[in-house]
Amino acid sequence: MTWVKICGITNLEDARSAVEAGADALGFVFYEKSPRNVTPETVCEIVRQMPARVEKVGVFVGGGPKNLPELAHDLGLTASQLHLESHLESVSETTAHGLGCFPVGFKLYASLPAASFIESESSAKSFVDSMVHVLESMRSLPEAERVRDFIDTIFLDSGSLQQPGGTGMTFDWEKAAPIVEHMQQVVKVVVAGGLNPTNVTEAIHVLKPWGVDVSSGVESKPGKKDPEKVRAFVSAVRQAERLV
């Protein structure tokens, strides 16, 4: 079943409607320049009222804050999503020293701009090879045993570090298809960027990703979700699964 994340949650009402629609995960953006930026206090209030089965993902730009393990504990986050430029080395540098401090079962997702390596298969292969190296080095650490599926999932987004998400724009799915297929030999791939209820079926058909991530495509305005669009999105995903 395709994993569905509704990102940019800013209030309890939107979180509840996303969960009721069947979302597997909620994303909370900790980025001051985003119209979906939320405070730790708001996230804590929302998370404590969510069911345990739903992933609560903190979304950060760069390698994440130095106090990420503590923040995860305090807010009840079950995962973090780090928006990076093009490589995973900064993930290992930022988090390796604190793996033992994360909650048991915590997940670390890396989000990358598809455009950074989508133009050539050779650059994609080089990226995957370096990704395998980083994964092996991270998972060999004794502390990594505490973090389930640590860095086993990569988000491919149309954004950049300047605008890490919520762009409302897609990347070239057809061009990305062989790259995604290659990447999914070593990691799970989540497609993000420009998805909405009307095009997510095509995205799943072309890319066959492990998961999909949506933010602006199910909003009535930046930072406010439209319950009908959220339901339509999840429904479209479930219908698309039967066609793949």
Secondary structure, DSSP 4 states (H G I P E B T S, - for coil): --EEEE----SHHHHHHHHHHT-SEEEEE--TTSTTB--HHHHHHHHTTS-TTSEEEEEEETT--TTHHHHHHHHT--EEEEE-SS-SHHHHHHHGGGGGGSPTT-EEEEEEEGGGTTT-HHHHHHHHHHHHHHHHHHHTSGGGGGSTTTT-EEEEES--SSS-S-------HHHHHHHHHHHTTTSEEEEESS--TTTHHHHHHHH--SEEEESGGGEEETTEE-HHHHHHHHHHHHHHHTT-
